[in-house]
């Protein structure tokens, strides 16, 4: 085990400590919205947040659980940068973690509110737009795939989902710190697409184009995906220059949204018609 860094902060040993209560409250969407913060847990995720320059409000860690020299160095460096770092007992940390086998480190991060008006083809050449997504895990998985294929970010249209839900943050594997996640209405999305001449490619089980038969995708472009329950309605398909389907050859009528996004994003990556100087 690495040598623990000395601290001047007394270890928190009570589950009733006000700071610990505030951490537990962040498991609830209402508190995340009120405070504009969210929780990030695990060594990899915390390291990604630090590397991305996310605004960390506080770090909580359990010295008896934490086995990583890298993590202790993160704590030491963040302490030197003025970030409050609070050691806790193992029992107290177990009361604020969402993991069965916690690694012993958790941070409170300030939410980044990106805006649609700040995005344009020069900084958002291609991305994904989800209509009324329901599953935060799918959202995080799609963000991770966006990172894998080199896309630009994620738009959430008419979404009730919270992109800072613990399941979304966990499934993103740290990519949530690096890419814009923007909420929008249909009206604003339509205006934005038209203003910047985005090519919109929709997906539907009843789409008239098999994804394998698409010759190329033109930049700037958006992959528009319907909700897990209802797919794309007519008002959304009207925005699309092509509606693409994934062939289903057996009994299942559809794929999980995260899986479908992965298949289509990799296909798009291979077939995007890059203009000179555009990556």
MIGU-683605 format. One line per 10 residues: number of its first residue (from 1); their letters; for each residue x, y, z of N, C-alpha, C. Coordinates in Angstrom, 1 decimal, decimal comma. Example, Ala and Ser with C-alpha at 12.3 -4.5 7.8 and 13.67 -1.06 7.14 Angstrom:
REM residues 2
1> as> 13,2:-5,7:7,8:12,3:-4,5:7,8:13,2:-3,3:7,8; 12,8:-2,2:7,1:13,7:-1,1:7,1:12,9:0,0:7,9
***
This chain:
REM residues 279
1> xxxxxxxxxx> 0,9:-1,2:0,0:0,0:0,0:0,0:0,9:1,2:0,0; 0,5:2,3:-0,8:1,4:3,5:-0,8:1,3:4,2:0,5; 2,3:4,9:0,7:2,3:5,7:2,0:1,3:6,8:1,9; 0,4:6,9:2,9:-0,7:7,8:2,9:-0,1:9,2:3,2; -0,7:10,2:2,5:-0,3:11,6:2,7:-0,9:12,1:4,0; -0,1:12,8:4,8:-0,6:13,4:6,0:-1,6:14,5:5,7; -2,5:14,7:6,6:-3,6:15,7:6,3:-3,8:16,5:7,6; -4,1:17,7:7,5:-4,5:18,5:8,7:-6,0:18,5:8,9; -6,7:17,8:8,1:-8,2:17,8:8,2:-8,5:16,5:9,0; -9,3:16,7:10,1:-9,7:15,5:10,9:-10,6:14,6:10,1
11> xxxxxxxxxx> -10,4:13,3:10,3:-11,2:12,3:9,6:-12,7:12,4:10,0; -13,6:12,3:9,1:-15,0:12,3:9,3:-15,4:10,9:9,7; -15,9:10,7:10,9:-16,3:9,4:11,4:-17,8:9,2:11,7; -18,6:10,2:11,4:-20,0:10,2:11,7:-20,8:10,3:10,4; -21,7:9,4:10,3:-22,6:9,4:9,1:-23,6:10,6:9,2; -23,7:11,2:10,3:-24,6:12,3:10,5:-23,9:13,7:10,3; -22,6:13,6:9,9:-21,9:14,8:9,6:-22,6:15,6:8,5; -22,8:16,9:8,6:-23,5:17,7:7,6:-22,9:17,5:6,2; -21,6:17,4:6,1:-21,0:17,3:4,8:-21,4:15,9:4,2; -21,4:14,9:5,0:-21,8:13,6:4,5:-23,3:13,6:4,1
21> xxxxxxxxxx> -24,1:14,2:4,9:-25,5:14,3:4,5:-25,7:15,0:3,2; -24,9:16,1:2,9:-25,0:16,8:1,7:-24,5:15,9:0,5; -23,6:15,0:0,7:-23,1:14,1:-0,3:-24,3:13,1:-0,6; -24,9:12,6:0,4:-26,0:11,6:0,1:-27,1:12,3:-0,6; -27,4:13,5:-0,3:-28,4:14,3:-1,0:-28,2:14,4:-2,5; -26,9:14,4:-2,9:-26,6:14,5:-4,3:-27,0:13,3:-5,1; -27,4:12,2:-4,4:-27,9:11,1:-5,2:-29,2:11,4:-5,8; -29,9:12,5:-5,4:-31,2:12,9:-5,9:-31,1:14,0:-6,9; -31,9:13,9:-7,9:-31,8:14,9:-9,0:-32,2:16,3:-8,5; -33,1:16,4:-7,6:-33,5:17,7:-7,1:-32,4:18,5:-6,5
31> xxxxxxxxxx> -31,6:17,8:-5,7:-30,4:18,4:-5,1:-29,3:18,7:-6,1; -29,1:17,9:-7,1:-28,2:18,2:-8,2:-28,6:19,4:-8,9; -29,9:19,6:-9,2:-30,3:20,7:-9,9:-30,2:22,0:-9,0; -30,5:21,9:-7,8:-30,4:23,0:-6,9:-29,0:23,5:-6,7; -28,1:22,6:-6,5:-26,7:23,0:-6,2:-25,8:23,2:-7,5; -26,3:22,6:-8,6:-25,5:22,7:-9,8:-24,2:21,8:-9,8; -24,3:20,8:-8,9:-23,1:19,9:-8,8:-23,6:18,5:-8,9; -22,6:17,6:-9,0:-22,9:16,1:-9,1:-21,7:15,3:-8,6; -22,0:14,0:-8,4:-21,0:13,2:-7,8:-20,2:12,4:-8,9; -18,9:12,1:-8,6:-18,1:11,3:-9,5:-17,3:10,4:-8,6
41> xxxxxxxxxx> -17,4:9,1:-8,9:-16,7:8,1:-8,0:-15,8:7,2:-8,8; -14,7:6,9:-8,1:-13,7:5,9:-8,7:-12,4:6,6:-9,2; -11,3:5,9:-9,1:-10,0:6,5:-9,4:-9,9:7,0:-10,9; -10,4:6,2:-11,8:-10,3:6,5:-13,2:-11,1:7,8:-13,5; -12,4:7,8:-13,0:-13,2:8,9:-13,2:-12,7:10,2:-12,6; -12,2:10,1:-11,4:-11,6:11,3:-10,7:-10,4:11,8:-11,5; -9,6:10,9:-12,0:-8,4:11,3:-12,7:-8,8:12,0:-14,0; -9,9:11,5:-14,7:-10,3:12,1:-15,9:-10,9:13,5:-15,6; -11,6:13,7:-14,5:-12,1:15,0:-14,2:-11,0:16,0:-14,0; -9,9:15,6:-13,3:-8,8:16,4:-13,0:-8,1:16,8:-14,3
51> xxxxxxxxxx> -7,9:15,8:-15,2:-7,2:16,1:-16,4:-8,0:17,0:-17,3; -9,3:16,9:-17,3:-10,2:17,7:-18,2:-10,3:19,1:-17,6; -9,8:19,3:-16,4:-10,0:20,7:-15,8:-11,4:20,9:-15,3; -12,1:19,9:-15,0:-13,4:20,1:-14,3:-13,3:20,8:-13,0; -14,3:21,6:-12,7:-14,2:22,4:-11,4:-14,6:21,5:-10,3; -13,7:21,0:-9,5:-13,9:20,1:-8,4:-14,2:20,9:-7,1; -15,4:20,7:-6,5:-15,7:21,4:-5,3:-15,2:20,8:-4,1; -15,0:19,5:-4,1:-14,5:18,8:-2,9:-14,2:17,4:-3,2; -13,2:16,8:-2,4:-12,9:15,4:-2,5:-13,1:14,7:-1,2; -13,7:13,5:-1,2:-13,9:12,7:-0,1:-13,2:11,4:-0,3
61> xxxxxxxxxx> -12,4:10,9:0,6:-11,7:9,7:0,4:-11,6:8,9:1,7; -11,5:7,6:1,6:-11,3:6,7:2,7:-9,9:6,1:2,7; -9,0:6,6:3,5:-7,6:6,1:3,5:-7,4:4,6:3,6; -8,3:4,0:4,3:-8,2:2,5:4,5:-8,7:1,7:3,3; -9,4:2,4:2,4:-9,9:1,7:1,2:-9,0:2,0:0,0; -8,4:3,2:0,0:-7,7:3,7:-1,1:-6,3:3,0:-1,2; -6,0:2,3:-2,3:-4,8:1,6:-2,4:-3,9:2,1:-3,5; -4,3:3,2:-4,1:-3,6:3,7:-5,3:-2,7:4,9:-5,0; -1,4:4,7:-5,3:-0,5:5,9:-5,2:-0,9:7,0:-6,1; -1,4:6,7:-7,3:-1,9:7,7:-8,2:-3,0:8,5:-7,6
71> xxxxxxxxxx> -3,9:7,8:-6,9:-5,0:8,5:-6,3:-4,6:9,4:-5,1; -3,6:8,9:-4,3:-3,1:9,8:-3,2:-2,4:11,0:-3,8; -1,7:10,8:-4,9:-1,1:12,0:-5,5:-2,1:13,0:-6,0; -3,2:12,5:-6,6:-4,3:13,4:-7,0:-4,8:14,2:-5,8; -5,0:13,5:-4,7:-5,5:14,2:-3,5:-4,5:15,3:-3,0; -3,2:14,9:-3,0:-2,2:15,8:-2,6:-2,1:17,0:-3,5; -2,2:16,8:-4,8:-2,1:17,9:-5,7:-3,3:18,8:-5,7; -4,5:18,2:-5,5:-5,7:19,0:-5,4:-5,8:19,8:-4,1; -5,2:19,2:-3,0:-5,1:19,9:-1,7:-4,3:21,2:-1,9; -3,1:21,0:-2,6:-2,2:22,1:-2,9:-2,9:23,2:-3,7
81> xxxxxxxxxx> -3,8:22,8:-4,6:-4,6:23,7:-5,4:-5,7:24,4:-4,7; -5,9:24,0:-3,5:-7,0:24,7:-2,7:-8,3:24,0:-2,7; -8,4:22,7:-3,2:-9,6:22,0:-3,2:-9,8:21,3:-1,8; -10,9:21,5:-1,2:-11,1:20,8:0,1:-11,1:19,3:0,0; -10,3:18,6:0,8:-10,2:17,1:0,7:-10,5:16,6:2,1; -11,5:15,7:2,2:-11,9:15,3:3,5:-11,7:13,7:3,6; -10,9:13,3:4,5:-10,8:11,9:4,8:-11,9:11,4:5,6; -12,4:10,2:5,3:-13,5:9,6:6,1:-13,1:8,2:6,5; -13,9:7,7:7,5:-13,7:6,3:7,9:-14,3:5,4:6,8; -14,0:4,2:6,8:-14,5:3,2:5,9:-16,0:3,1:6,0
91> xxxxxxxxxx> -16,5:3,1:7,2:-18,0:3,0:7,4:-18,7:4,2:6,8; -18,2:5,4:7,0:-18,8:6,6:6,5:-18,8:6,6:5,0; -17,6:6,3:4,4:-17,5:6,2:3,0:-18,5:5,3:2,3; -18,7:4,1:3,0:-19,7:3,2:2,5:-21,1:3,7:2,5; -21,4:4,7:3,3:-22,7:5,3:3,3:-22,9:6,3:2,2; -21,9:6,7:1,5:-22,1:7,7:0,4:-21,7:7,1:-1,0; -21,3:5,9:-1,0:-20,9:5,3:-2,3:-22,0:4,6:-2,9; -22,0:4,5:-4,2:-23,0:3,8:-5,0:-22,4:2,4:-5,4; -21,2:2,2:-5,1:-20,5:1,0:-5,6:-20,5:-0,1:-4,5; -20,5:-1,4:-4,9:-20,5:-2,5:-4,0:-19,0:-2,6:-3,4
101> xxxxxxxxxx> -18,1:-2,4:-4,3:-16,7:-2,5:-3,8:-16,0:-1,2:-4,1; -16,2:-0,2:-3,3:-15,7:1,2:-3,6:-14,2:1,2:-3,6; -13,6:2,1:-4,4:-12,2:2,3:-4,5:-11,7:3,3:-3,4; -12,6:4,0:-2,8:-12,3:4,9:-1,7:-12,1:6,4:-2,1; -12,6:6,8:-3,2:-12,5:8,2:-3,6:-13,7:8,7:-4,3; -14,1:9,9:-4,0:-15,4:10,4:-4,6:-15,2:12,0:-4,6; -15,7:12,6:-5,7:-15,6:14,0:-5,8:-16,9:14,7:-6,1; -17,1:15,9:-5,7:-18,2:16,8:-6,0:-17,7:17,7:-7,1; -18,4:17,7:-8,3:-18,0:18,4:-9,4:-19,1:19,4:-9,8; -18,7:20,6:-10,3:-19,6:21,6:-10,8:-20,1:21,2:-12,2
111> xxxxxxxxxx> -21,4:21,3:-12,4:-22,0:21,0:-13,7:-21,6:22,0:-14,7; -21,3:21,5:-16,0:-21,0:22,4:-17,1:-22,3:22,6:-17,9; -22,8:23,7:-18,1:-24,1:23,9:-18,8:-23,7:24,5:-20,2; -23,5:23,6:-21,2:-23,2:24,0:-22,5:-24,5:24,5:-23,2; -24,4:25,4:-24,2:-25,6:25,9:-24,8:-25,5:25,6:-26,3; -26,7:25,4:-26,9:-26,7:25,1:-28,3:-26,2:26,2:-29,2; -26,4:27,4:-28,8:-26,0:28,6:-29,6:-24,5:28,7:-29,7; -23,8:28,0:-28,8:-22,3:28,0:-28,8:-21,7:26,9:-29,7; -22,6:26,1:-30,3:-22,1:25,0:-31,1:-22,4:25,3:-32,6; -21,4:25,0:-33,4:-21,5:25,2:-34,9:-20,6:24,3:-35,6
121> xxxxxxxxxx> -20,7:24,2:-36,9:-19,8:23,2:-37,6:-18,3:23,3:-37,3; -17,8:24,4:-36,9:-16,4:24,5:-36,7:-16,0:23,8:-35,4; -16,9:23,8:-34,4:-16,5:23,1:-33,2:-17,4:21,9:-32,9; -18,4:21,6:-33,8:-19,3:20,5:-33,6:-19,6:19,9:-35,0; -18,6:19,3:-35,7:-18,9:18,9:-37,0:-19,8:17,7:-37,1; -19,8:16,8:-36,1:-20,8:15,7:-36,1:-21,0:15,2:-34,7; -22,3:14,9:-34,5:-22,6:14,4:-33,2:-23,9:13,7:-33,2; -24,4:13,4:-32,0:-25,6:12,6:-31,8:-26,7:13,5:-31,1; -27,9:13,3:-31,6:-29,1:14,0:-30,9:-30,0:12,9:-30,5; -30,4:12,8:-29,2:-31,4:11,9:-28,7:-32,7:12,5:-28,4
131> xxxxxxxxxx> -33,8:12,0:-28,8:-35,1:12,5:-28,6:-35,7:11,8:-27,3; -35,9:12,6:-26,3:-36,6:12,1:-25,1:-36,0:10,8:-24,5; -34,7:10,7:-24,4:-34,1:9,5:-23,8:-34,6:9,2:-22,4; -34,6:7,9:-22,0:-35,2:7,6:-20,7:-34,1:6,9:-19,8; -33,1:6,3:-20,4:-32,2:5,5:-19,6:-30,9:6,2:-19,5; -30,5:6,6:-18,2:-29,2:7,4:-18,1:-28,0:6,5:-18,4; -28,1:5,2:-18,2:-27,0:4,3:-18,6:-26,7:4,4:-20,1; -27,8:4,4:-20,9:-27,6:4,5:-22,4:-26,9:5,8:-22,7; -27,3:6,9:-22,0:-26,7:8,2:-22,3:-25,2:8,2:-22,1; -24,8:7,6:-20,9:-23,4:7,5:-20,7:-22,6:6,6:-21,7
141> xxxxxxxxxx> -23,3:5,5:-22,1:-22,7:4,6:-23,0:-22,5:5,3:-24,4; -23,5:6,1:-24,8:-23,4:6,8:-26,1:-22,3:7,9:-26,0; -22,1:8,5:-24,9:-21,0:9,5:-24,7:-19,7:8,8:-24,9; -19,6:7,6:-24,3:-18,3:6,9:-24,4:-18,0:6,5:-25,8; -19,1:6,1:-26,6:-18,9:5,8:-28,0:-18,6:7,0:-28,8; -19,2:8,1:-28,5:-18,8:9,4:-29,2:-17,4:9,7:-29,1; -16,8:9,5:-27,9:-15,4:9,7:-27,7:-14,6:8,7:-28,5; -15,1:7,4:-28,6:-14,3:6,4:-29,3:-14,2:6,6:-30,8; -15,3:7,2:-31,4:-15,3:7,4:-32,8:-14,8:8,8:-33,2; -14,6:9,7:-32,2:-14,1:11,0:-32,6:-15,2:12,0:-33,0
151> xxxxxxxxxx> -16,4:11,7:-32,5:-17,5:12,7:-32,8:-17,4:13,8:-31,8; -18,4:14,7:-31,8:-18,2:16,0:-31,2:-19,0:16,2:-29,9; -20,0:15,5:-29,7:-20,8:15,7:-28,5:-22,2:15,2:-28,6; -23,1:15,5:-27,6:-24,4:14,9:-27,5:-25,4:16,0:-27,3; -26,5:15,9:-28,0:-27,7:16,8:-27,8:-28,8:16,0:-27,3; -29,5:16,6:-26,3:-30,7:15,9:-25,7:-31,9:16,8:-26,0; -32,8:16,3:-26,8:-34,0:17,0:-27,3:-35,2:16,6:-26,5; -35,9:17,6:-26,0:-37,1:17,4:-25,2:-36,8:16,3:-24,1; -35,7:16,4:-23,4:-35,3:15,4:-22,5:-35,7:15,7:-21,1; -36,2:14,7:-20,4:-36,4:14,8:-19,0:-35,3:14,2:-18,2
161> xxxxxxxxxx> -34,4:13,5:-18,9:-33,3:12,8:-18,3:-32,3:13,7:-17,8; -31,6:13,3:-16,7:-30,5:14,1:-16,1:-29,2:13,5:-16,5; -28,4:14,3:-17,3:-27,1:13,7:-17,8:-26,1:13,6:-16,7; -26,4:14,1:-15,5:-25,5:13,9:-14,3:-26,0:12,9:-13,4; -27,0:12,1:-13,8:-27,4:10,9:-13,0:-26,2:10,0:-12,8; -26,0:9,5:-11,6:-24,8:8,6:-11,3:-24,6:7,5:-12,3; -25,7:6,9:-12,8:-25,6:5,9:-13,8:-25,0:6,4:-15,1; -25,4:7,6:-15,5:-24,9:8,2:-16,8:-23,4:8,6:-16,6; -23,1:9,2:-15,5:-21,7:9,5:-15,2:-20,8:8,3:-15,2; -21,3:7,2:-14,5:-20,5:6,0:-14,4:-20,3:5,3:-15,8
171> xxxxxxxxxx> -21,4:5,3:-16,6:-21,3:4,6:-17,9:-20,5:5,4:-18,9; -20,3:6,7:-18,7:-19,5:7,5:-19,6:-18,0:7,3:-19,5; -17,6:6,6:-18,4:-16,2:6,3:-18,1:-15,3:7,6:-18,3; -15,8:8,7:-17,7:-15,0:9,9:-17,7:-15,1:10,8:-18,9; -15,8:10,3:-20,0:-15,9:11,1:-21,2:-16,9:12,3:-21,0; -17,7:12,3:-20,0:-18,7:13,3:-19,7:-17,9:14,7:-19,5; -16,7:14,6:-19,0:-15,9:15,8:-18,8:-15,4:16,5:-20,0; -15,4:15,8:-21,1:-14,7:16,2:-22,3:-15,6:16,7:-23,4; -16,8:16,4:-23,4:-17,7:16,7:-24,5:-19,0:17,4:-24,1; -19,4:18,4:-24,9:-20,7:19,1:-24,6:-21,9:18,1:-24,6
181> xxxxxxxxxx> -22,7:18,3:-23,5:-24,0:17,6:-23,5:-25,0:18,7:-23,3; -25,8:18,9:-24,4:-26,7:20,1:-24,5:-28,1:19,7:-24,6; -28,9:20,4:-23,7:-30,4:20,2:-23,8:-31,0:21,2:-24,7; -32,0:20,8:-25,5:-32,7:21,6:-26,4:-34,1:21,2:-26,6; -34,9:22,2:-27,1:-36,3:21,9:-27,5:-36,2:21,5:-29,0; -37,3:21,0:-29,5:-37,4:20,7:-30,9:-37,3:21,9:-31,7; -38,0:23,0:-31,3:-38,0:24,2:-32,0:-36,6:24,8:-32,2; -35,8:24,8:-31,1:-34,5:25,4:-31,1:-33,6:24,5:-31,9; -33,7:23,2:-31,8:-32,9:22,2:-32,6:-33,2:22,4:-34,1; -34,4:22,5:-34,5:-34,8:22,7:-35,9:-34,1:24,0:-36,4
191> xxxxxxxxxx> -34,2:25,1:-35,7:-33,6:26,4:-36,1:-32,1:26,3:-36,2; -31,5:25,6:-35,3:-30,0:25,5:-35,3:-29,6:24,7:-36,4; -30,3:23,5:-36,7:-29,9:22,7:-37,9:-30,0:23,5:-39,2; -31,1:24,2:-39,3:-31,3:25,0:-40,5:-30,3:26,2:-40,7; -30,0:26,8:-39,6:-29,1:27,9:-39,6:-27,7:27,5:-40,1; -27,2:26,3:-39,6:-25,9:25,8:-39,9:-25,8:24,8:-41,0; -26,9:24,5:-41,6:-27,0:23,6:-42,7:-26,5:22,2:-42,3; -26,9:21,7:-41,2:-26,5:20,3:-40,8:-27,3:19,3:-41,6; -26,6:18,2:-42,0:-27,3:17,1:-42,6:-27,8:16,2:-41,4; -29,0:15,9:-41,4:-29,6:15,1:-40,3:-30,0:13,7:-40,8
201> xxxxxxxxxx> -29,4:12,7:-40,1:-29,6:11,3:-40,5:-30,4:10,7:-39,3; -31,7:10,3:-39,6:-32,5:9,8:-38,5:-32,4:8,2:-38,5; -32,9:7,6:-37,5:-32,9:6,2:-37,4:-34,3:5,7:-37,0; -34,7:4,7:-37,6:-36,0:4,1:-37,3:-36,1:2,7:-37,8; -36,8:1,9:-37,1:-37,0:0,5:-37,5:-37,7:0,4:-38,9; -38,5:1,4:-39,2:-39,2:1,5:-40,5:-38,5:2,4:-41,5; -37,2:2,7:-41,2:-36,5:3,6:-42,1:-36,3:3,0:-43,5; -36,3:3,8:-44,5:-36,3:3,3:-45,9:-34,9:3,0:-46,4; -33,8:3,2:-45,6:-32,5:3,0:-46,0:-31,7:2,1:-45,0; -31,3:0,9:-45,5:-30,5:0,0:-44,6:-29,1:0,7:-44,4
211> xxxxxxxxxx> -28,7:0,7:-43,2:-27,4:1,4:-42,9:-26,3:0,9:-43,7; -26,3:-0,3:-44,1:-25,2:-0,9:-44,9:-25,1:-0,3:-46,3; -26,3:0,2:-46,7:-26,3:0,7:-48,1:-26,0:2,2:-48,2; -25,8:2,9:-47,1:-25,5:4,3:-47,1:-24,1:4,4:-47,7; -24,0:5,2:-48,7:-22,7:5,4:-49,4:-21,7:6,3:-48,6; -22,3:7,4:-48,1:-21,4:8,4:-47,4:-22,3:9,3:-46,6; -21,7:9,9:-45,6:-22,4:10,9:-44,8:-21,7:12,2:-45,0; -22,4:13,3:-45,1:-21,9:14,6:-45,4:-21,8:15,4:-44,1; -20,6:16,1:-43,9:-20,5:17,0:-42,8:-21,0:18,4:-43,2; -21,4:19,1:-42,1:-21,7:18,7:-40,8:-22,9:17,9:-40,7
221> xxxxxxxxxx> -22,9:17,0:-39,7:-24,1:16,1:-39,6:-24,4:15,7:-38,2; -25,7:15,3:-38,1:-26,2:14,8:-36,8:-26,9:13,5:-37,0; -26,6:12,5:-36,1:-27,3:11,3:-36,0:-28,4:11,5:-35,0; -29,7:11,4:-35,5:-30,8:11,7:-34,7:-31,5:10,4:-34,4; -31,6:10,1:-33,1:-32,2:8,9:-32,6:-33,4:9,1:-31,7; -34,4:8,3:-32,0:-35,7:8,4:-31,2:-35,5:7,8:-29,8; -36,6:8,0:-29,1:-36,6:7,5:-27,7:-36,7:5,9:-27,7; -36,3:5,3:-26,6:-36,3:3,9:-26,5:-37,7:3,3:-26,7; -38,7:4,1:-26,3:-40,1:3,6:-26,3:-40,8:3,9:-27,6; -40,6:5,1:-28,2:-41,5:5,5:-29,3:-40,7:5,8:-30,6
231> xxxxxxxxxx> -39,4:5,7:-30,6:-38,7:6,0:-31,8:-38,8:7,5:-32,3; -38,7:7,7:-33,6:-38,8:9,1:-34,1:-40,3:9,3:-34,6; -40,9:10,4:-34,2:-42,2:10,8:-34,6:-42,0:11,5:-36,0; -43,2:11,8:-36,6:-43,2:12,4:-37,9:-42,5:13,8:-37,9; -42,7:14,5:-36,9:-42,2:15,9:-36,8:-40,6:15,8:-36,8; -40,1:14,7:-36,3:-38,6:14,6:-36,3:-38,1:14,0:-37,7; -38,8:13,1:-38,2:-38,4:12,5:-39,5:-38,4:13,6:-40,6; -39,3:14,6:-40,4:-39,3:15,7:-41,4:-38,0:16,5:-41,5; -37,2:16,4:-40,4:-35,9:17,1:-40,4:-34,8:16,3:-41,0; -35,1:15,0:-41,3:-34,0:14,1:-41,8:-34,0:14,1:-43,3
241> xxxxxxxxxx> -32,7:14,1:-43,9:-32,6:13,8:-45,3:-32,6:12,4:-45,6; -32,3:11,5:-44,6:-32,4:10,1:-44,7:-32,8:9,5:-43,4; -33,7:8,5:-43,5:-34,0:7,7:-42,3:-33,5:6,3:-42,4; -32,6:6,0:-41,6:-31,8:4,7:-41,7:-32,3:3,7:-40,7; -32,3:2,4:-41,2:-32,7:1,3:-40,3:-31,5:0,3:-40,1; -31,6:-0,4:-39,0:-30,7:-1,5:-38,7:-31,5:-2,8:-39,0; -31,0:-3,7:-39,9:-31,8:-4,9:-40,2:-31,9:-5,8:-38,9; -33,1:-6,3:-38,7:-33,3:-7,2:-37,6:-33,8:-8,5:-38,2; -33,0:-9,6:-38,2:-33,3:-10,8:-38,9:-33,9:-11,9:-38,1; -34,1:-11,7:-36,8:-34,7:-12,8:-36,0:-36,0:-12,2:-35,3
251> xxxxxxxxxx> -36,1:-12,5:-34,0:-37,4:-12,2:-33,4:-37,4:-10,7:-32,8; -36,2:-10,3:-32,3:-36,2:-8,9:-31,7:-36,6:-7,9:-32,7; -37,3:-6,9:-32,3:-37,8:-5,8:-33,2:-36,9:-4,6:-33,1; -36,0:-4,5:-32,2:-35,1:-3,3:-32,0:-33,9:-3,7:-31,2; -33,0:-2,8:-31,2:-31,8:-2,9:-30,4:-31,8:-1,9:-29,2; -31,1:-2,2:-28,2:-30,9:-1,2:-27,1:-30,3:0,0:-27,7; -30,7:1,2:-27,2:-30,4:2,5:-27,8:-28,8:2,7:-27,9; -28,2:2,3:-26,8:-26,7:2,4:-26,7:-26,0:1,5:-27,8; -26,5:0,3:-28,0:-26,0:-0,6:-28,9:-26,2:-0,1:-30,4; -27,4:0,4:-30,6:-27,7:0,9:-32,0:-26,9:2,1:-32,3
261> xxxxxxxxxx> -26,7:3,0:-31,3:-25,8:4,2:-31,5:-24,4:3,7:-31,8; -23,9:2,7:-31,2:-22,6:2,2:-31,4:-22,4:1,7:-32,8; -23,3:0,9:-33,3:-23,2:0,4:-34,7:-23,2:1,5:-35,7; -24,2:2,5:-35,5:-24,3:3,5:-36,5:-23,1:4,5:-36,4; -22,6:4,8:-35,3:-21,5:5,8:-35,2:-20,3:5,2:-35,8; -20,0:3,9:-35,6:-18,8:3,4:-36,3:-19,0:3,3:-37,8; -20,2:3,1:-38,3:-20,5:3,1:-39,7:-20,3:4,5:-40,2; -20,8:5,5:-39,5:-20,6:6,9:-39,9:-19,2:7,3:-40,0; -18,4:6,8:-39,0:-17,0:7,2:-39,0:-16,3:6,7:-40,2; -16,7:5,5:-40,7:-16,0:5,0:-41,9:-16,5:5,7:-43,2
271> xxxxxxxxx> -17,7:6,3:-43,2:-18,3:6,8:-44,4:-18,5:8,3:-44,4; -18,0:9,0:-43,4:-18,1:10,5:-43,4:-17,2:11,1:-44,5; -17,8:12,0:-45,3:-17,1:12,6:-46,4:-16,4:13,9:-45,8; -15,2:13,7:-45,4:-14,4:14,8:-44,8:-14,0:15,8:-45,8; -14,3:17,0:-45,6:-13,8:18,1:-46,4:-12,3:18,4:-46,1; -11,6:19,0:-47,0:-10,2:19,3:-46,6:-10,0:20,1:-45,4; -9,2:19,6:-44,5:-8,9:20,3:-43,2:-9,9:20,0:-42,1; -10,9:19,2:-42,4:-11,9:18,8:-41,4:-11,6:17,4:-40,9; -11,5:17,2:-39,5:-11,3:15,9:-38,9:-12,6:15,3:-38,5
***
